[in-house]
Amino acid sequence: MQFHKYDVVIVGAGGAGMRAAIESGQRARTAVLTKLYPTRSHTGAAQGGMCAALANVEEDNWEWHTFDTIKGGDYLVDQDAAEIMAKEAIDAVLDLEKMGLPFNRTPEGKIDQRRFGGHTRDHGKAAVRRACYAADRTGHMILQTLYQNCVKHGTEFFNEFYVLDLVLTPDENGNPAASGVVAYELATGELHVFQAKSIVFATGGAGKIFKTTSNAHTLTGDGLGIIFRKGLPLEDMEFFQFHPTGLAGLGILISEAVRGEGGILRNADGERFMERYAPTIKDLAPRDIVARSMVQEVLQGRGCGPNKDYVVLDVTHIPEETLNAKLPDIMEFSRTYLGVDPVTEPVPVFPTCHYVMGGIPTNIHGEALRDNENVIPGLYAAGEVACVSVHGSNRLGTNSLLDINVFGRRAGIAAAEYALAHEHIELPENPTKVVEDQLALLLSEHGDERVADIRTELQRTMDSHASVYRTEDTLKQALTDVQALKERYSRITVSDKGKRYNTDVLEAVELGFLLELAEVLVVGALARKESRGGHAREDYPNRDDTNFMRHTMAYKEGEGLTADVRLDYKPVTFTRYEPMERKY
C-alpha cells in the first residue's frame, strides 16, 4: 500500500473534475485521480454546444433560460439551482473563452450561437439562439482547454488510478465525514490511499446499464456505486435521458446541433412528424418529447427501413459547405458507421441512452448530502455523477456542458475553502480492507460465470424493459432479471490473475456497480406511478403533481448482493415558477 496526503482530492478528470481542479489547485494542494488519461474523458464526446444567454445573435436573457430549464425538466428542477446556473452561464462561457477555447464566431467576431431543443425566448414563444459552440466538437474543445489550463497551474494528475472506495470517518458527532479514498493503480495493481480534507466526486454517468447508448465503455457508474454502497443516498435515478438521434442500431450520437442548424426528422411517408407533437418548435422540442414521438412513429407503423424500426434525419436541404463547416464530425460518423452521405440521403436514427439526470444529491455549493438536509463534511460532487437537480426529470441539450462548468467551479472553490479551514481527519487502522476483500473475492475460484455474459444480459433486459417506455409488467420483469443476474454475479470467475493492467478484474468491479445501479433505477421507476420527463409509464401516462412532485432518494439497506433498495423522498425547491402544462 502506498500513502499520499493532499488538501483536496478530485476523483475524475472530465469537464467537472478539471474545472474543479482549476479552482481548487490555485487555493490548496490538489490531486486529480482518473481511471483514464484526462483528455479521453467522456466530456470530449459532447458535440453540440454550451448554452448561455449572451444575446450575441438575438435577444435573450437568463430568466428565459431559467424558465426553459425548469419547464424542460418537467418541473422537477430545484429552481434555486436553475437560477444560479442560468445567471452564471454567461461568465462560465466567457471564462472558457479567456482560457483559450476557440468558439465559432459571428462576422462581427462575437461568439456565435445556434438553436437547441427546448431553448426559447419570451417563455416559450419561439426557439432562440442560445448555444455557444465550436463546430460539433464543443465538448472536445472544452476538455482540451481545461486540461491545458490545469497543466498551466501545475495540477497533479494520477492517471489510470481507479478509485474503488471512499473512506468515511465519524466526526465528533458520530456522523460520517470524508477522510480519503482508496485507488487501484492499473499499471502495477498496487493500492494507494489518498488522505484528504475534502474530496470531490466527478466520475460521470452510468449509461452502460443499457446496450444502446451513446456513452463510452468507461461510463459504468463507479462514483455512484461507491456512494450507494456506503449507505448514502442517490437521487432521482429512475430518470435516464434517451437522446433522440443515435445512429440506428448503433447508438452513436448524432448531435442535436443538426436539428439546430435546420435538420428535420421524417417518417417513412416523408412527413415532418414533429409538427404533430410539438407544433410551435417542432424538431427542437425537449429530448424526452422527441424521443417518445420517434418511438410512437415506429410503433404506429411509420418507421423506415426493411424492418420499419427507425426514422430518418434529413439535412439534404442544407448547403454542403454549411454541413462541412458546422457539423464535420456528424458527416464523418454517418459515412463511416452507416455508409450514408448526409449531403444526398437522410440518416437513419433512433433514441439512444445518453444521460442520467439523477446522482449524488448535492446543494448549490456542491456539498454532498447524507439525507434530505444534512451534508457529509468534506464530500462534494459535480457533473453527471451529481444531482443538484438543475435537470429535473429531463435535461435540455447544452445544459450538461454548462452544468459541469458552473457547478464544477463551485465545488472546486467550496472544497478548497473547506480544506483550508479544517485539519485532516484520522484514517481508520486499515483503510484498504474493503478493497482488498473485494479484489480477493473476485480473483478467487468460486464459480464459472463470465462477466461479459452477465453484462450482455443486463443490458439486453434494460433495453427491452426499462428504456423509453415502461410499464408495471416490464419493470417487474427487469427487476426479476437484475436480481437473478446479481445472484449469478456472486459466482463470476476472472481469468486474468495478474496485477499489471488487469482489465478483467476491473470489468468485474464495474459490472457490480452496474447491477446495483440498474436495480436502483428499476425500483425507483416502479414506485413512480406517473409519466414525467425521461420516465414514461404507458400504464400511468399523465404527470401526477399531487403524489410525485418530489425527488426520489434511494438508500442501500443491508450488505452485499442480497441488500434491498429503500426509497425516501425529498421536496422540490420552488422559487418563481409554478407547474403548468408542458406544451411546445
C-alpha positions in Angstrom: 0.0 0.0 0.0 1.2 3.5 -0.9 0.1 6.6 1.1 -0.5 10.1 -0.1 -1.7 13.3 1.7 -3.4 16.2 0.0 -5.8 19.0 1.0 -8.2 18.2 -1.9 -8.6 15.1 -3.9 -10.8 15.2 -7.1 -12.0 11.9 -8.5 -12.5 12.1 -12.2 -10.8 14.3 -14.9 -13.7 15.1 -17.2 -15.1 18.6 -17.5 -16.4 18.9 -14.0 -13.3 17.4 -12.4 -10.9 19.6 -14.3 -13.0 22.7 -13.8 -13.0 22.0 -10.1 -9.2 21.4 -10.2 -8.5 24.8 -11.8 -10.2 26.5 -8.9 -9.0 24.2 -6.1 -5.5 23.9 -7.3 -5.0 27.7 -7.1 -6.1 27.7 -3.4 -5.0 24.3 -1.9 -2.7 21.3 -2.6 -4.9 19.3 -5.0 -4.6 15.9 -6.7 -6.8 14.6 -9.5 -7.3 10.8 -9.8 -8.7 9.4 -13.1 -9.1 5.9 -14.5 -8.4 7.4 -18.0 -5.9 9.8 -19.4 -7.7 13.1 -18.8 -8.3 14.1 -22.4 -10.0 10.7 -23.0 -12.8 11.5 -20.6 -16.3 11.4 -21.9 -16.8 15.2 -21.9 -14.9 15.1 -25.1 -17.8 13.2 -26.8 -20.2 16.1 -26.2 -20.9 17.7 -29.6 -23.5 20.4 -29.8 -22.8 23.4 -27.5 -22.9 25.1 -24.2 -25.8 27.5 -23.6 -25.7 30.9 -22.1 -28.0 34.0 -22.7 -25.2 36.1 -24.2 -27.7 37.6 -26.7 -24.9 37.8 -29.3 -27.2 36.8 -32.2 -30.7 37.7 -31.0 -32.5 39.0 -27.8 -32.1 36.7 -24.8 -31.8 36.8 -21.0 -31.0 34.5 -18.2 -34.6 34.4 -16.9 -35.8 32.9 -20.1 -33.0 30.3 -19.8 -34.1 29.5 -16.2 -37.7 29.1 -17.3 -36.8 26.8 -20.2 -34.6 24.7 -17.8 -37.4 24.3 -15.3 -40.1 23.6 -17.9 -37.8 21.3 -19.8 -37.2 19.3 -16.6 -41.0 18.9 -16.2 -40.9 21.0 -13.0 -38.8 18.5 -11.0 -36.0 21.0 -11.2 -34.8 22.7 -8.0 -35.4 26.3 -9.1 -32.8 28.0 -6.9 -30.1 25.9 -8.6 -31.5 26.5 -12.1 -31.4 30.3 -11.4 -27.8 30.1 -10.4 -26.8 28.0 -13.4 -28.6 30.4 -15.9 -27.1 33.5 -14.2 -23.6 32.1 -14.0 -23.7 30.7 -17.5 -22.6 33.9 -19.1 -19.4 34.2 -17.0 -18.8 30.4 -17.5 -18.7 30.8 -21.3 -16.5 33.9 -21.1 -14.1 32.2 -18.7 -13.6 29.4 -21.2 -13.1 32.0 -24.0 -10.4 33.7 -21.8 -8.8 30.3 -21.2 -8.4 29.9 -25.0 -11.4 27.9 -26.2 -11.9 28.5 -30.0 -15.7 29.2 -30.2 -17.3 29.7 -33.6 -17.6 33.4 -34.4 -20.1 35.7 -36.0 -18.9 38.0 -38.8 -18.5 40.7 -36.1 -16.2 38.5 -34.1 -18.6 37.6 -31.2 -19.2 34.1 -30.0 -21.7 32.6 -32.4 -24.9 30.9 -31.1 -27.4 28.5 -32.5 -30.7 26.9 -31.6 -31.1 23.9 -29.4 -34.0 21.8 -28.2 -36.2 23.4 -25.6 -34.4 26.8 -25.5 -36.9 29.6 -26.2 -37.5 33.3 -26.0 -40.3 35.0 -24.1 -41.1 31.9 -22.0 -41.8 29.5 -24.8 -43.0 31.7 -27.8 -40.3 30.6 -30.3 -36.9 29.0 -30.5 -33.9 31.1 -29.6 -30.2 31.0 -30.5 -28.5 30.3 -27.1 -26.0 27.5 -27.7 -22.3 28.7 -27.9 -20.4 26.1 -29.9 -17.1 25.0 -31.5 -18.4 23.3 -34.7 -19.8 19.9 -33.5 -17.0 19.1 -31.1 -17.6 21.6 -28.3 -17.0 19.1 -25.5 -13.7 18.1 -27.0 -12.6 21.7 -27.1 -13.7 22.3 -23.5 -11.8 19.2 -22.3 -8.6 20.2 -24.1 -8.9 23.8 -22.9 -9.5 22.8 -19.3 -6.6 20.3 -19.4 -4.2 22.9 -20.8 -5.1 25.2 -18.0 -4.7 22.5 -15.4 -1.2 21.9 -16.7 -0.5 25.7 -16.7 -1.5 25.8 -13.0 0.6 22.7 -12.1 -2.3 20.4 -11.2 -1.1 17.0 -10.1 -2.7 14.1 -12.0 -2.7 10.5 -11.1 -3.7 8.9 -14.4 -5.1 5.3 -14.6 -5.8 5.3 -10.9 -9.2 3.6 -10.4 -10.9 4.8 -7.2 -12.7 1.8 -5.6 -13.6 3.1 -2.1 -14.4 6.3 -0.2 -13.1 6.4 3.3 -15.6 7.9 5.8 -14.6 8.6 9.4 -17.1 9.5 12.1 -16.8 13.2 13.2 -17.2 14.5 16.7 -21.0 14.0 16.4 -20.7 10.4 15.1 -21.7 11.4 11.6 -19.7 10.3 8.5 -17.1 12.7 7.2 -14.9 12.3 4.2 -11.3 11.5 5.0 -9.8 9.8 2.0 -10.1 7.4 -1.0 -8.6 4.1 -1.9 -7.4 3.7 -5.5 -6.1 0.8 -7.6 -3.1 1.7 -9.9 -3.7 0.0 -13.2 0.0 -0.2 -14.2 1.0 -2.1 -11.0 -2.0 -3.5 -9.3 -1.0 -1.7 -6.1 -3.4 0.0 -3.8 -3.0 3.7 -2.9 -4.6 5.6 0.0 -5.1 9.3 -0.6 -5.9 11.1 2.6 -7.6 14.4 2.1 -9.5 17.1 3.9 -12.1 17.3 1.1 -13.0 15.1 -1.8 -14.8 15.9 -5.0 -16.5 13.2 -7.0 -16.7 14.0 -10.7 -16.9 10.5 -12.1 -19.6 10.9 -14.8 -22.6 8.8 -15.6 -23.7 5.1 -15.9 -25.1 4.7 -19.5 -23.6 1.2 -19.8 -26.5 -0.1 -17.9 -28.1 -0.1 -21.4 -26.9 -1.8 -24.6 -27.9 1.0 -26.9 -26.1 4.0 -25.6 -24.0 7.0 -26.7 -21.8 6.5 -23.6 -18.3 5.2 -23.7 -17.4 1.8 -22.3 -16.0 3.5 -19.2 -19.2 5.1 -18.0 -20.1 2.4 -15.5 -21.3 4.5 -12.6 -18.3 3.9 -10.4 -18.8 7.1 -8.3 -22.5 6.4 -7.9 -21.9 2.8 -6.9 -19.3 3.7 -4.3 -21.6 6.3 -2.7 -24.6 3.9 -2.7 -22.5 1.1 -1.0 -21.7 3.5 1.8 -25.4 3.7 2.7 -25.6 7.2 1.3 -28.5 8.3 -1.0 -28.8 8.5 -4.7 -31.4 11.0 -6.1 -33.8 10.5 -9.0 -32.0 7.6 -10.6 -35.2 6.5 -12.5 -34.7 9.4 -14.8 -32.4 8.4 -17.7 -32.4 10.5 -20.9 -32.7 8.8 -24.2 -31.2 11.1 -26.9 -33.5 11.1 -29.9 -30.8 10.9 -32.6 -28.5 7.9 -32.1 -27.4 6.2 -35.3 -30.0 3.5 -35.8 -28.8 0.1 -34.5 -25.6 1.5 -33.0 -26.5 4.3 -30.6 -23.6 6.5 -31.7 -24.6 10.1 -31.1 -25.8 12.5 -33.8 -25.8 15.9 -32.2 -29.0 17.9 -31.6 -27.0 20.6 -33.3 -28.0 19.0 -36.6 -31.6 20.0 -35.8 -30.4 23.3 -34.5 -29.0 24.0 -38.0 -32.3 23.0 -39.7 -32.3 19.2 -39.8 -35.7 17.6 -40.0 -37.0 14.3 -38.6 -39.1 12.4 -41.1 -41.0 9.1 -41.1 -41.4 6.5 -43.9 -44.0 8.8 -45.6 -41.5 11.6 -45.7 -43.7 13.5 -43.2 -42.1 16.0 -40.8 -43.9 14.3 -37.9 -42.8 16.6 -35.1 -45.3 19.2 -36.4 -48.0 17.0 -34.8 -46.3 16.5 -31.4 -44.7 20.0 -30.9 -46.3 22.4 -33.3 -44.5 25.5 -32.1 -40.9 24.4 -32.0 -41.2 21.1 -33.8 -37.9 19.2 -34.1 -36.4 21.4 -31.4 -38.7 20.2 -28.6 -37.0 18.8 -25.5 -35.3 15.4 -25.9 -37.9 13.3 -23.9 -40.7 14.6 -26.2 -38.8 14.0 -29.4 -37.6 10.5 -28.3 -41.1 9.4 -27.4 -42.5 10.8 -30.7 -40.0 8.9 -32.7 -40.9 5.6 -30.9 -44.6 6.3 -31.5 -44.0 6.7 -35.2 -42.3 3.3 -35.3 -45.0 1.7 -33.1 -47.7 3.0 -35.4 -46.1 1.5 -38.4 -44.5 4.6 -39.9 -40.9 3.6 -39.3 -38.3 3.4 -42.1 -36.1 0.7 -43.4 -36.8 -3.0 -44.2 -37.9 -3.6 -40.5 -39.6 -0.3 -40.1 -37.6 0.3 -36.9 -36.2 3.8 -37.2 -36.9 7.3 -38.6 -34.6 9.5 -40.6 -32.9 12.8 -40.0 -32.9 14.9 -43.2 -30.3 17.6 -43.9 -30.2 17.2 -47.7 -31.7 20.7 -48.0 -28.8 22.3 -46.1 -25.9 23.5 -48.2 -22.9 21.1 -48.2 -20.5 23.9 -47.2 -22.6 24.7 -44.1 -22.6 21.0 -43.1 -18.9 20.7 -43.5 -18.2 23.9 -41.6 -20.5 23.5 -38.7 -21.1 19.7 -38.5 -18.0 18.0 -39.7 -17.9 15.1 -37.2 -21.6 14.2 -37.8 -20.9 14.0 -41.5 -18.0 11.7 -40.9 -19.9 9.5 -38.3 -22.7 8.9 -40.8 -20.4 8.0 -43.6 -18.1 5.8 -41.5 -20.6 3.8 -39.4 -23.7 3.6 -41.7 -22.3 4.3 -45.1 -24.8 7.1 -45.5 -23.8 10.5 -47.0 -26.0 13.2 -45.3 -25.5 15.6 -48.2 -27.6 13.4 -50.5 -29.6 11.0 -48.3 -31.4 11.0 -44.9 -29.6 9.5 -41.9 -31.3 6.6 -40.0 -31.7 7.5 -36.3 -33.4 6.1 -33.2 -33.2 7.0 -29.5 -30.1 6.0 -27.5 -29.4 6.1 -23.7 -27.5 9.3 -23.2 -27.5 10.8 -19.7 -28.6 10.2 -16.1 -30.5 13.1 -14.6 -30.1 11.7 -11.1 -27.0 11.1 -9.0 -25.3 12.0 -5.7 -27.6 14.6 -4.1 -25.8 18.0 -3.5 -26.7 21.5 -2.6 -25.8 24.5 -4.7 -22.2 24.6 -3.3 -21.6 21.0 -4.5 -21.7 19.6 -0.9 -23.0 16.0 -0.9 -26.0 15.2 1.3 -26.4 12.2 3.6 -30.2 12.7 3.9 -32.6 15.4 2.9 -31.0 18.2 5.0 -27.5 17.3 6.3 -24.3 17.4 4.3 -21.4 15.0 4.6 -18.5 17.2 5.8 -15.7 17.3 3.2 -17.5 15.5 0.4 -18.5 17.2 -2.8 -19.8 16.1 -6.2 -20.2 17.8 -9.6 -21.2 17.0 -13.2 -23.2 14.0 -14.3 -22.4 12.0 -11.1 -24.1 14.7 -9.1 -27.8 15.8 -8.7 -28.1 19.4 -7.7 -31.2 19.0 -9.8 -30.8 21.6 -12.4 -32.0 18.9 -14.9 -35.1 17.6 -13.0 -36.6 14.7 -15.0 -35.2 15.8 -18.4 -32.1 17.7 -19.2 -32.1 20.3 -22.0 -29.4 19.9 -24.6 -26.3 22.1 -23.9 -27.2 22.3 -20.2 -24.7 19.5 -19.4 -21.6 21.3 -20.6 -22.9 24.3 -18.7 -23.6 22.2 -15.5 -20.0 20.9 -15.4 -18.5 24.3 -15.7 -20.8 26.2 -13.3 -21.0 23.5 -10.6 -17.5 22.1 -11.2 -16.2 25.6 -10.4 -18.4 25.9 -7.4 -17.4 22.5 -6.0 -13.7 23.3 -6.5 -13.9 26.6 -4.7 -16.0 25.1 -1.8 -13.8 22.1 -1.4 -10.6 24.2 -1.2 -12.2 26.6 1.3 -13.3 23.7 3.4 -9.8 22.2 3.3 -8.1 25.4 4.3 -10.4 25.8 7.3 -10.0 22.2 8.6 -7.4 19.7 9.6 -7.0 16.1 8.3 -9.2 13.5 9.9 -7.5 10.4 11.2 -7.9 7.4 8.8 -9.1 4.0 10.2 -6.5 1.5 11.1 -6.8 -0.5 7.8 -8.3 1.8 5.2 -7.8 -0.6 2.3 -9.6 -3.6 3.9 -12.8 -3.2 1.9 -11.0 -3.0 -1.4 -8.6 -5.9 -0.5 -11.5 -8.1 0.4 -13.4 -7.1 -2.8 -10.5 -7.9 -5.1 -9.6 -11.1 -3.3 -13.1 -12.4 -3.8 -13.2 -11.5 -7.5 -9.8 -13.2 -8.0 -10.7 -16.4 -6.1 -12.0 -19.5 -7.8 -15.6 -19.5 -6.7 -17.7 -20.0 -9.8 -17.8 -20.2 -13.6 -20.0 -17.3 -14.6 -18.4 -14.9 -17.2 -18.6 -11.1 -16.7 -19.3 -10.5 -20.4 -22.3 -12.8 -20.4 -23.9 -11.2 -17.3 -23.2 -7.7 -18.7 -24.8 -8.6 -22.0 -27.9 -9.9 -20.4 -28.2 -6.9 -18.1 -28.0 -4.5 -21.0 -30.5 -6.6 -23.0 -33.1 -6.7 -20.3 -32.7 -2.9 -19.5 -33.1 -2.1 -23.2 -36.2 -4.2 -23.5 -37.9 -3.4 -20.3 -36.8 -0.1 -18.8 -35.9 2.3 -21.7 -38.1 5.0 -23.4 -41.4 3.4 -22.4 -42.1 1.4 -19.2 -45.0 -0.4 -17.6 -45.5 -2.2 -14.3 -45.0 -5.6 -16.1 -41.9 -4.6 -18.0 -40.3 -3.0 -14.9 -41.1 -6.1 -12.7 -39.5 -8.3 -15.4 -36.4 -6.1 -15.4 -36.2 -6.3 -11.6 -36.6 -10.1 -11.6 -33.8 -10.3 -14.3 -31.5 -7.9 -12.5 -31.8 -9.7 -9.2 -31.2 -13.1 -10.9 -28.1 -11.6 -12.5 -26.9 -10.3 -9.1 -27.1 -13.9 -7.8 -25.1 -15.1 -10.8 -22.5 -12.3 -10.2 -21.7 -13.9 -6.9 -20.3 -16.8 -9.0 -18.2 -15.0 -11.6 -14.7 -16.0 -12.5 -11.9 -13.7 -13.6 -9.4 -15.5 -15.9 -6.5 -13.0 -15.5 -5.0 -13.3 -12.1 -2.1 -10.9 -12.8 -1.5 -7.4 -11.4 -0.4 -5.3 -14.3 -3.2 -3.8 -16.4 -5.7 -6.4 -15.2 -8.8 -5.1 -17.2 -10.6 -8.4 -16.4 -10.8 -7.6 -12.7 -11.8 -4.0 -13.4 -14.6 -5.0 -15.7 -15.8 -7.3 -12.9 -15.8 -4.4 -10.5 -17.6 -2.2 -13.0 -20.3 -4.9 -13.6 -21.0 -4.9 -9.8 -21.7 -1.2 -9.9 -23.9 -1.5 -13.0 -26.0 -4.3 -11.5 -26.7 -2.3 -8.3 -27.5 0.9 -10.1 -29.8 -0.9 -12.5 -31.8 -2.2 -9.5 -32.0 1.3 -8.1 -33.3 2.6 -11.4 -36.0 -0.1 -11.7 -37.1 0.2 -8.0 -37.5 3.9 -8.3 -39.3 3.6 -11.7 -41.8 1.1 -10.2 -42.6 3.4 -7.3 -43.1 6.4 -9.5 -46.6 5.8 -10.9 -46.7 8.7 -13.3 -45.0 9.9 -16.5 -42.6 12.8 -16.2 -39.7 13.8 -18.4 -37.4 10.8 -19.1 -39.6 8.5 -17.1 -42.6 7.5 -19.3 -45.1 4.9 -17.9 -47.6 3.6 -20.5 -49.8 2.5 -17.6 -49.6 5.9 -16.0 -49.4 8.3 -18.9 -50.1 11.6 -17.1 -47.9 13.7 -14.8 -49.1 13.4 -11.2 -48.1 16.6 -9.3 -50.2 15.6 -6.3 -48.3 12.4 -5.4 -45.0 12.7 -7.3 -43.8 16.3 -7.3 -40.9 15.1 -5.2 -37.4 13.8 -5.6 -36.7 10.0 -5.1 -34.0 9.3 -2.6 -32.7 5.7 -2.8 -30.6 4.0 0.0 -29.0 0.6 0.2 -30.3 -1.5 3.1 -28.2 -4.4 4.1 -24.9 -5.8 2.9 -23.6 -7.3 -0.3 -25.7 -8.7 -3.2 -28.7 -9.5 -1.0 -29.2 -5.9 0.0 -32.5 -4.1 -0.7 -33.2 -0.7 -2.0 -35.1 1.6 0.4 -36.9 4.7 -1.1 -37.5 8.0 0.6 -38.5 11.3 -0.9 -37.3 15.0 -0.8 -39.4 18.1 -1.7 -38.7 20.1 -4.9 -37.4 23.6 -4.3 -39.7 26.3 -5.9 -38.9 30.0 -6.3 -40.9 31.7 -9.1 -42.4 29.2 -11.5 -45.5 27.1 -10.7 -46.0 23.8 -12.6 -48.0 24.2 -15.8 -49.0 22.1 -18.8 -45.9 21.3 -20.8 -46.8 22.4 -24.4 -44.3 23.2 -27.2 
